[in-house]
Amino acid sequence: MAPSTRRFPSRSFWFALAVLLMPVVAVLWIAEDARHLSPAAAVVMVVVVGLLQAGLLALHLEAIGKVTAYIESLAEKTPAPVPRVPLLGDLAATAARLRRALQSEHDRLLDALAVEDEGFAALPDPVLMISREGRVRRANRAAARLFGEQLIDRDLALVLRHPAVLEAVQAVIAGGRSRTVEYAPPGPTPRFFRLQVVALSPERSKGAAALLSLQDFTAMKRAEEMRVDFVANASHEMRTPLATLLGFIQTLQGPAKDDSEARARFLVIMREQAERMSRLVHDLMSLSEIELREHTPPETAVDLRQMLVSVAETLKLTAAGKTMTIEVEAEPDLPPVVGDRDELVQVFQNLIDNAIKYGRPDTAIRVAVKRDSGRRGPALAISVRDQGAGIPREHLPRLTERFYRVDSARSRVLGGTGLGLAIVKHIVNRHRGSLQIDSTVGEGSCFTVLLPAAVAPVTAA
């Protein structure tokens, strides 16, 4: 605000000076002219001057009272109008200008704080500000999604139950250097964070003494784990078909070079082994893609009944090759589930295909969909039941491990890669569901997938 033009000395200054000098002038005048005035006249003159001074002081005090009341009103949301006082008007106007300047600066600071708060809340990584007493002072939206909404004023030990993290925070608050700790929160789907602790000035950060920022490096860690697993598993699984291919190729180039009958037989086997390697590579790539996004749940709605009928139609010819049928039964008016349709198709294709491979000929595969209360809320239970040889109970806990087979030789003959149920498990984990396996030797197996039902409007797939 530009400075205003002011007169100095002001009228209030001259008035106050006159009031203060009036008695002095009166006394000097009386002393000078005492020989011309009687005592009574001198007394009268002093009284008159005193009354005049009292009156002027009363007017001045009244003006001071109005200005004081106005200045006090400036603290209110809506201040009083500027008083029009003849003696202290300049003071009231100055107070009004000061109030407007302070209000403008206050609004500017509020806008700056709002921008800062919004920027802090919108940070993509979870961030917490911790007080010297170890309590959460501020948390952004990403932190609320990770740890829950009720964070403010909670003890950090109740939010992050991790001794190394709590020790690092206490050390930084006590004056230590910044620290970095790896943190994996508990949950059904593993996640990995790199947590950094930085010291703050409590006077400048609303009472916070330390800042915690969490960087999610789950995808990076899983990519590294998958790279190691891929090399180990793929090299092991591909060794046999590659050795077979190389052996037959060498035979065709040598002793069986001109043997057309052997060549035809060998080419059939070589094609089978090449198709096996192709399936293996395809399943490994599918598993890698699913694991990379396993920690990100899907957001679209899927009609399970319609999807299962479609899957059954695509596998009907395969089942007919063993004179088997696929029956789909669903309760009426089922709600949709929140999921990725392509991934759910892959789940039930794998389960029904396994039922065809391991079921007895001339039997039916029953696919049933019904409501289920679920431990985490309303859910749909989808079961795929076959009438095969069944699986011994000791093998059930390991069925979803990569490359685990109850009968390796039979699995390879049937074209299995040992990855189908591992793919099913990871897709179901991404959908925040569960997989249950029940089997009785000699009677068959039942694979049940529990998927959360959509309880709020979601985007249709």
C-alpha positions in Angstrom: 0.0 0.0 0.0 1.4 3.4 -1.0 2.1 5.8 1.9 -0.6 8.5 2.3 0.2 12.3 2.3 0.1 13.5 6.0 0.2 17.0 7.5 2.6 17.3 10.4 2.2 18.6 13.0 -1.5 17.6 12.8 -4.5 19.4 14.2 -4.6 17.1 17.2 -1.0 18.1 18.0 -1.8 21.8 17.9 -4.9 21.3 20.0 -3.1 19.3 22.7 -0.3 21.9 22.8 -2.8 24.7 23.2 -4.6 22.9 26.0 -1.3 22.3 27.8 0.0 25.9 27.4 -3.3 27.6 28.3 -2.8 27.5 32.1 0.8 28.7 31.7 -0.2 31.6 29.6 -3.0 32.5 32.0 -0.7 32.4 35.0 1.9 34.6 33.2 -0.7 37.0 32.1 -2.2 37.3 35.7 1.3 37.7 37.2 2.1 40.5 34.6 -1.1 42.4 35.1 -1.7 41.7 38.8 -1.2 45.4 39.6 -4.1 46.2 37.3 -6.5 43.4 38.5 -8.2 42.9 41.8 -7.7 39.5 43.5 -11.3 38.6 42.8 -10.9 39.4 39.1 -7.7 37.3 39.0 -9.5 34.4 40.7 -12.4 34.7 38.2 -9.9 34.7 35.3 -8.2 31.6 36.6 -11.6 29.8 37.0 -12.6 30.8 33.5 -9.4 29.5 32.0 -9.7 26.3 34.1 -13.3 25.7 32.8 -12.2 26.4 29.2 -9.4 23.9 29.6 -11.7 21.3 31.2 -14.2 21.7 28.4 -11.5 21.3 25.7 -10.1 18.3 27.6 -13.6 16.7 27.8 -14.0 17.2 24.0 -10.6 15.7 23.4 -11.3 12.7 25.8 -14.6 12.1 24.0 -12.7 11.9 20.7 -10.1 9.6 22.2 -12.9 7.3 23.5 -14.5 7.1 20.0 -11.1 6.3 18.4 -10.3 3.8 21.1 -13.7 2.1 20.6 -13.1 2.0 16.8 -9.6 0.5 17.2 -11.0 -2.2 19.5 -13.7 -3.0 16.8 -10.9 -3.6 14.3 -10.4 -7.0 16.0 -13.9 -8.0 15.0 -14.8 -9.7 11.7 -16.9 -6.6 10.7 -15.4 -3.5 12.2 -17.4 -0.3 13.0 -17.3 2.6 10.5 -14.4 5.1 10.8 -15.5 7.7 13.4 -15.6 11.4 12.2 -14.0 13.2 15.1 -12.6 16.7 14.5 -9.6 16.2 16.7 -8.3 12.6 16.2 -9.7 11.9 12.7 -6.2 11.3 11.4 -5.5 8.6 14.0 -8.7 6.7 13.2 -8.0 6.9 9.4 -4.5 5.6 10.0 -5.8 2.7 12.1 -8.3 1.9 9.3 -5.5 1.9 6.7 -3.3 -0.3 9.0 -6.2 -2.7 9.4 -6.7 -3.0 5.7 -3.0 -3.6 5.1 -2.9 -6.3 7.8 -6.1 -8.0 6.4 -4.6 -8.1 2.9 -1.4 -9.6 4.2 -3.4 -12.1 6.3 -5.4 -13.1 3.2 -2.3 -13.6 1.2 -0.7 -15.8 3.9 -3.9 -17.9 4.1 -3.9 -18.4 0.3 -0.2 -19.4 0.5 -1.0 -21.8 3.3 -3.9 -23.3 1.4 -1.7 -23.9 -1.7 0.9 -25.4 0.5 -1.6 -27.7 2.3 -3.1 -28.8 -1.1 0.3 -29.5 -2.5 1.2 -31.5 0.6 -2.0 -33.5 0.5 -1.6 -34.2 -3.2 1.9 -35.7 -2.9 1.9 -39.1 -4.6 4.0 -40.8 -1.9 2.8 -41.2 1.7 4.2 -38.5 3.9 3.8 -38.1 7.7 5.0 -35.2 10.0 5.8 -36.3 13.5 6.0 -34.2 16.6 8.8 -34.3 19.2 6.5 -36.5 21.4 6.2 -39.0 18.6 2.7 -38.2 17.4 1.4 -37.6 13.9 0.9 -33.9 13.3 0.1 -34.0 9.6 -0.6 -36.7 6.9 -1.3 -36.5 3.2 -4.0 -38.4 1.3 -1.6 -41.2 0.2 -0.7 -41.8 3.9 -4.4 -41.9 4.8 -5.0 -44.6 2.1 -2.0 -46.7 3.4 -2.5 -46.4 7.2 -6.2 -45.3 7.5 -8.0 -42.0 7.9 -7.7 -41.4 11.6 -4.0 -40.5 11.8 -3.8 -37.0 13.3 -2.5 -37.1 17.0 -2.0 -40.8 16.9 1.1 -42.3 18.4 3.5 -43.3 15.6 4.1 -46.6 17.3 0.4 -47.5 16.7 0.7 -46.5 13.0 4.0 -48.1 12.1 4.7 -51.1 14.2 8.3 -51.5 13.0 11.2 -51.2 15.5 13.8 -50.0 13.0 11.5 -47.2 11.8 10.6 -46.0 15.3 14.3 -46.1 16.3 15.2 -44.0 13.2 12.5 -41.4 14.0 13.7 -41.1 17.6 17.3 -40.7 16.5 16.5 -37.9 14.0 14.2 -36.1 16.5 17.1 -36.3 19.0 19.3 -34.4 16.6 20.7 -37.2 14.4 21.2 -37.2 10.7 18.6 -38.2 8.2 18.0 -42.0 7.9 16.6 -44.4 5.4 14.8 -47.7 6.4 13.1 -50.4 4.3 9.6 -51.1 5.5 7.1 -53.8 4.5 3.6 -53.3 6.0 1.6 -56.3 7.0 -1.1 -57.6 4.6 -2.1 -60.4 2.3 -0.2 -58.8 -0.6 3.4 -57.9 0.2 4.4 -54.3 -0.4 7.9 -52.8 0.1 8.7 -49.1 0.9 11.9 -47.2 1.3 11.2 -44.9 4.3 13.3 -41.7 4.7 13.3 -39.7 8.0 14.3 -36.0 7.8 14.6 -33.5 10.7 12.3 -30.5 10.7 12.2 -27.2 12.7 9.1 -27.3 15.0 8.7 -23.5 14.8 8.4 -23.6 11.0 6.5 -26.8 10.5 3.5 -26.5 12.9 5.1 -28.4 15.7 6.5 -31.2 13.6 10.1 -32.3 14.4 10.5 -35.0 11.8 9.2 -35.8 8.3 8.6 -39.4 7.1 8.3 -40.1 3.4 7.6 -43.5 2.0 8.6 -44.5 -1.6 7.0 -47.6 -2.9 9.5 -49.8 -4.7 7.3 -53.0 -4.7 7.4 -53.2 -8.5 11.2 -52.9 -8.6 11.7 -55.5 -5.9 9.3 -57.9 -7.5 10.9 -57.4 -10.9 14.2 -58.4 -9.4 12.7 -61.4 -7.7 10.9 -62.4 -10.9 14.1 -62.1 -12.9 15.9 -64.5 -10.6 12.9 -66.9 -10.5 12.5 -66.7 -14.2 16.1 -67.6 -14.9 16.1 -70.5 -12.3 12.7 -72.0 -13.2 12.8 -71.4 -17.0 16.3 -73.0 -17.3 15.1 -76.0 -15.3 11.8 -76.5 -17.2 13.3 -75.9 -20.6 16.3 -78.2 -20.2 14.3 -81.4 -20.9 12.5 -80.2 -24.1 15.6 -78.5 -25.4 17.6 -81.7 -24.8 15.0 -83.7 -26.6 14.9 -81.3 -29.6 18.7 -81.3 -29.8 18.8 -85.1 -29.6 16.3 -85.6 -32.4 17.9 -82.9 -34.6 21.3 -84.6 -34.3 19.6 -88.0 -35.0 17.9 -86.5 -38.1 21.2 -85.0 -39.3 23.0 -88.3 -38.7 21.7 -91.9 -38.6 18.1 -91.1 -39.5 19.0 -88.7 -42.3 17.4 -90.8 -45.0 14.8 -92.6 -42.8 11.5 -91.0 -43.7 9.5 -93.0 -41.2 11.7 -92.0 -38.3 11.8 -88.4 -39.6 7.9 -88.2 -39.5 7.8 -89.7 -36.0 10.6 -87.5 -34.7 9.0 -84.3 -36.1 5.7 -85.1 -34.2 7.7 -85.4 -31.0 9.7 -82.3 -31.8 6.6 -80.3 -32.4 5.1 -81.4 -29.1 8.3 -80.3 -27.3 8.3 -77.0 -29.1 4.6 -76.4 -28.2 5.4 -77.2 -24.6 8.2 -74.6 -24.5 5.9 -72.1 -26.1 3.2 -72.7 -23.4 5.9 -72.4 -20.8 7.2 -69.1 -22.0 3.6 -67.8 -22.4 2.7 -68.8 -18.9 5.9 -67.3 -17.4 5.2 -64.0 -19.2 1.6 -64.0 -18.0 2.7 -64.7 -14.4 5.3 -61.9 -14.6 2.8 -59.3 -15.8 0.2 -60.3 -13.2 2.8 -60.1 -10.3 3.9 -56.6 -11.4 0.4 -55.2 -10.9 -0.7 -57.5 -8.1 -0.7 -54.7 -5.5 -3.0 -52.5 -7.7 -6.6 -53.8 -7.4 -8.9 -53.5 -10.5 -11.7 -51.0 -10.7 -14.3 -52.3 -13.3 -17.4 -54.3 -12.8 -17.7 -57.8 -14.3 -20.8 -59.9 -14.8 -19.6 -63.3 -13.6 -22.5 -65.4 -15.0 -22.1 -64.1 -18.5 -18.3 -64.5 -18.4 -18.5 -68.1 -17.1 -21.0 -69.1 -19.8 -18.6 -67.6 -22.4 -15.6 -69.5 -21.0 -17.6 -72.7 -20.9 -18.5 -72.3 -24.6 -14.9 -71.8 -25.6 -13.9 -75.1 -23.8 -16.9 -77.1 -24.8 -15.1 -78.8 -27.8 -12.1 -79.7 -25.6 -14.4 -81.3 -23.1 -16.3 -83.1 -25.8 -13.0 -84.7 -26.9 -13.2 -86.7 -23.6 -17.0 -87.0 -23.8 -17.4 -84.6 -20.9 -19.9 -81.8 -20.4 -19.6 -78.4 -18.6 -22.6 -77.2 -16.6 -22.9 -73.6 -15.3 -25.3 -72.9 -12.5 -25.8 -69.4 -11.0 -28.2 -67.9 -8.5 -30.6 -65.3 -9.9 -29.9 -61.6 -9.6 -26.2 -61.9 -8.7 -24.3 -58.6 -8.2 -21.2 -58.0 -10.3 -17.7 -58.2 -8.9 -15.0 -55.6 -9.1 -12.4 -57.1 -11.4 -10.4 -57.3 -14.6 -12.5 -59.4 -17.0 -9.5 -60.7 -19.0 -7.7 -61.9 -15.9 -10.9 -63.5 -14.5 -11.4 -65.3 -17.8 -7.8 -66.6 -17.5 -8.6 -67.9 -13.9 -11.6 -69.9 -14.9 -10.1 -71.1 -18.2 -7.2 -72.6 -16.2 -9.5 -74.2 -13.6 -12.0 -75.6 -16.1 -9.1 -76.8 -18.4 -7.5 -78.6 -15.4 -10.9 -80.2 -14.6 -11.0 -81.5 -18.2 -7.4 -82.8 -18.1 -7.7 -84.6 -14.7 -11.4 -85.5 -14.8 -12.7 -88.9 -15.8 -14.2 -89.3 -19.3 -18.0 -89.3 -19.5 -18.4 -87.1 -16.5 -19.7 -83.6 -16.0 -17.7 -80.5 -14.8 -20.0 -78.4 -12.6 -19.4 -74.6 -12.3 -21.6 -73.0 -9.6 -21.9 -69.3 -8.6 -23.6 -68.3 -5.4 -23.6 -65.5 -2.8 -21.3 -65.7 0.2 -21.1 -63.6 3.3 -17.3 -63.5 3.2 -15.0 -62.4 6.1 -14.5 -58.9 4.4 -18.1 -58.3 3.3 -20.4 -59.6 0.6 -18.8 -61.9 -1.9 -19.5 -64.4 -4.7 -18.2 -68.0 -4.5 -17.4 -69.6 -7.8 -16.7 -73.4 -7.6 -15.3 -75.7 -10.3 -15.9 -79.3 -9.4 -14.6 -82.3 -11.4 -15.0 -86.1 -11.0 -11.4 -87.1 -11.3 -9.0 -89.2 -9.3 -8.6 -86.5 -6.6 -5.5 -85.1 -4.9 -4.0 -86.5 -1.7 -4.5 -84.0 1.1 -0.8 -83.5 1.8 -0.3 -82.0 -1.6 -3.1 -79.4 -1.3 -1.1 -76.6 0.5 1.6 -76.6 -2.3 -0.6 -76.8 -5.4 -0.3 -73.0 -6.1 3.5 -73.0 -6.0 5.3 -72.5 -9.3 6.2 -75.7 -11.1 4.8 -77.9 -8.3 3.2 -81.0 -9.6 1.6 -84.0 -7.8 2.5 -86.3 -10.7 5.2 -84.6 -12.9 5.2 -87.2 -15.6 1.4 -87.2 -16.0 1.3 -83.4 -16.0 3.9 -83.1 -18.8 2.0 -85.7 -20.8 -1.2 -83.7 -20.5 0.6 -80.5 -21.5 0.8 -78.8 -18.1 3.5 -76.2 -17.3 3.1 -76.2 -13.5 2.2 -72.5 -13.6 -1.6 -72.6 -14.1 -2.6 -72.6 -10.4 0.2 -70.1 -9.5 -1.3 -67.7 -12.1 -4.8 -68.3 -10.6 -3.5 -67.5 -7.1 -1.8 -64.2 -8.1 -4.9 -63.0 -10.0 -7.2 -63.8 -7.1 -4.8 -62.0 -4.8 -4.9 -58.9 -7.0 -8.7 -59.1 -6.8 -8.5 -59.2 -3.0 -10.2 -62.6 -3.1 -9.2 -66.1 -1.9 -8.8 -69.6 -3.3 -10.0 -72.7 -1.5 -9.1 -76.2 -2.6 -10.9 -79.4 -1.5 -10.3 -82.8 -2.8 -11.1 -86.4 -2.0 -9.0 -89.2 -3.5 -11.2 -91.3 -5.8 -14.1 -88.8 -5.9 -12.7 -85.6 -7.4 -11.6 -82.0 -6.6 -13.3 -78.7 -6.0 -11.6 -75.3 -6.6 -13.6 -72.4 -5.1 -12.7 -68.7 -5.8 -14.2 -66.1 -3.5 -14.4 -62.6 -5.0 -15.7 -59.4 -3.3 -19.0 -58.3 -4.7 -19.4 -54.8 -6.0 -21.3 -52.9 -3.3 -21.0 -49.4 -4.9 -21.5 -48.2 -8.5 -18.3 -49.0 -10.5 -17.4 -48.6 -14.2 -18.6 -51.5 -16.4 -15.9 -53.5 -18.1 
